[in-house]
């Protein structure tokens, strides 16, 4: 693709600064692609190379005469460790959760939230799958204990790379609890830690972090729902940091094998019914997502009369630039 610009062209971030993440994540995708090349995963390099080469944005003008860019067309490779696709999946899950919240509060008006991080000792990256299976079995025991306060939960896996090259898998859990939990059923952090240790059946004390999600104000309605914004973002953040994905070719290759067909996000209890994906089309849709954490209800949400501007990826300068036309 020609990286040069004419006097009539411009960059995506020139007209829509909030879309800077596109440049950042697509550049990281290039770095992951390069590591996959000349490896047993070179087919992933080919797929990532063809990820989001062009973006079509419908452009509308709001009541304050400001231009609003809404992604209308794009192609995604859906490789698990593609930074661009990982980012879009993260946004999709956040959007789905926030979209479900009004129904959750309507059915369970007194529900409260606890954010819990559960860890295990680091493991060689070659043993990551075995460690994740162990953690999954431990979670099943943990969440079924009588003392477990959750009436619903969302659990995501994050894997970070330690300085010595080992893997550090851990769970981020957003747990819905009844209001009574903060009375005589409250569990201290030491108790959470011990219950997780017992479920793991290990002879060391794992690190467990427990935080009650408290309202920042007495706001009601939609504003009150924003109290869990930070916890939701942490729960549905990337499975693997982009800096870890691009740090080492061997580590990335082993990570790819170990994570193959493993589940990144799981739901349970009352939250499962609100977060279930209706069909394959919904599962694969990484386009119709709003930046403000709400997902478009349907493909026709954008005005069909809005003009569409296309931007193409310029690898040498690592920016999306306006395309005169798409062939």
FENMOTA-V857365 format. One record per residue. N is the residue number from 0. RES is the residue in one small letter. PHI is phi as a letter, one per 30 degrees, with the letter a starting at -180 (none if undefined). Layout:
n={N/N}
res={RES/RES}
phi={PHI/PHI}
//
This chain:
n={0/1/2/3/4/5/6/7/8/9/10/11/12/13/14/15/16/17/18/19/20/21/22/23/24/25/26/27/28/29/30/31/32/33/34/35/36/37/38/39/40/41/42/43/44/45/46/47/48/49/50/51/52/53/54/55/56/57/58/59/60/61/62/63/64/65/66/67/68/69/70/71/72/73/74/75/76/77/78/79/80/81/82/83/84/85/86/87/88/89/90/91/92/93/94/95/96/97/98/99/100/101/102/103/104/105/106/107/108/109/110/111/112/113/114/115/116/117/118/119/120/121/122/123/124/125/126/127/128/129/130/131/132/133/134/135/136/137/138/139/140/141/142/143/144/145/146/147/148/149/150/151/152/153/154/155/156/157/158/159/160/161/162/163/164/165/166/167/168/169/170/171/172/173/174/175/176/177/178/179/180/181/182/183/184/185/186/187/188/189/190/191/192/193/194/195/196/197/198/199/200/201/202/203/204/205/206/207/208/209/210/211/212/213/214/215/216/217/218/219/220/221/222/223/224/225/226/227/228/229/230/231/232/233/234/235/236/237/238/239/240/241/242/243/244/245/246/247/248/249/250/251/252/253/254/255/256/257/258/259/260/261/262/263/264/265/266/267/268/269/270/271/272/273/274/275/276/277/278/279/280/281/282/283/284/285/286/287/288/289/290/291/292/293/294/295/296/297/298/299/300/301/302/303/304/305/306/307/308/309/310/311/312/313/314/315/316/317/318/319/320/321/322/323/324/325/326}
res={x/x/x/x/x/x/x/x/x/x/x/x/x/x/x/x/x/x/x/x/x/x/x/x/x/x/x/x/x/x/x/x/x/x/x/x/x/x/x/x/x/x/x/x/x/x/x/x/x/x/x/x/x/x/x/x/x/x/x/x/x/x/x/x/x/x/x/x/x/x/x/x/x/x/x/x/x/x/x/x/x/x/x/x/x/x/x/x/x/x/x/x/x/x/x/x/x/x/x/x/x/x/x/x/x/x/x/x/x/x/x/x/x/x/x/x/x/x/x/x/x/x/x/x/x/x/x/x/x/x/x/x/x/x/x/x/x/x/x/x/x/x/x/x/x/x/x/x/x/x/x/x/x/x/x/x/x/x/x/x/x/x/x/x/x/x/x/x/x/x/x/x/x/x/x/x/x/x/x/x/x/x/x/x/x/x/x/x/x/x/x/x/x/x/x/x/x/x/x/x/x/x/x/x/x/x/x/x/x/x/x/x/x/x/x/x/x/x/x/x/x/x/x/x/x/x/x/x/x/x/x/x/x/x/x/x/x/x/x/x/x/x/x/x/x/x/x/x/x/x/x/x/x/x/x/x/x/x/x/x/x/x/x/x/x/x/x/x/x/x/x/x/x/x/x/x/x/x/x/x/x/x/x/x/x/x/x/x/x/x/x/x/x/x/x/x/x/x/x/x/x/x/x/x/x/x/x/x/x/x/x/x/x/x/x/x/x/x/x/x/x/x/x/x/x/x/x}
phi={none/d/d/d/b/c/d/c/c/a/c/e/d/d/c/b/e/d/c/e/e/e/d/d/d/d/d/d/d/d/d/d/e/d/d/d/d/h/b/d/c/d/d/d/d/d/d/d/e/c/d/h/d/b/b/c/c/d/c/b/c/d/d/c/i/c/d/c/c/b/e/c/b/a/c/c/d/i/d/e/c/d/e/d/d/d/d/d/d/e/d/d/d/d/d/d/d/d/d/d/e/e/d/d/d/d/d/b/d/c/d/b/b/b/c/b/c/c/b/b/d/e/b/e/e/d/c/d/e/d/d/d/d/d/d/d/d/d/d/e/d/e/d/c/d/d/d/d/d/d/c/a/a/b/b/b/c/b/b/c/c/d/d/d/i/d/c/b/d/a/c/c/b/c/c/d/b/d/e/d/e/d/c/d/c/d/c/d/e/d/d/e/d/d/d/d/d/d/d/d/h/c/c/b/c/d/d/b/c/b/b/d/d/c/d/d/a/c/d/b/i/e/d/d/d/d/d/c/e/d/d/d/d/d/d/c/d/d/d/b/d/d/d/d/d/c/d/a/d/d/d/d/d/d/e/e/d/d/c/e/i/c/d/d/b/b/b/a/i/d/d/e/d/d/c/d/d/d/a/d/d/d/d/d/d/c/c/d/b/c/d/c/i/b/c/d/d/a/d/c/d/d/d/d/d/d/d/c/c/c/b/c/d/c/d/d/c/h/b/d/b/d/c/d/a/c/c}
//
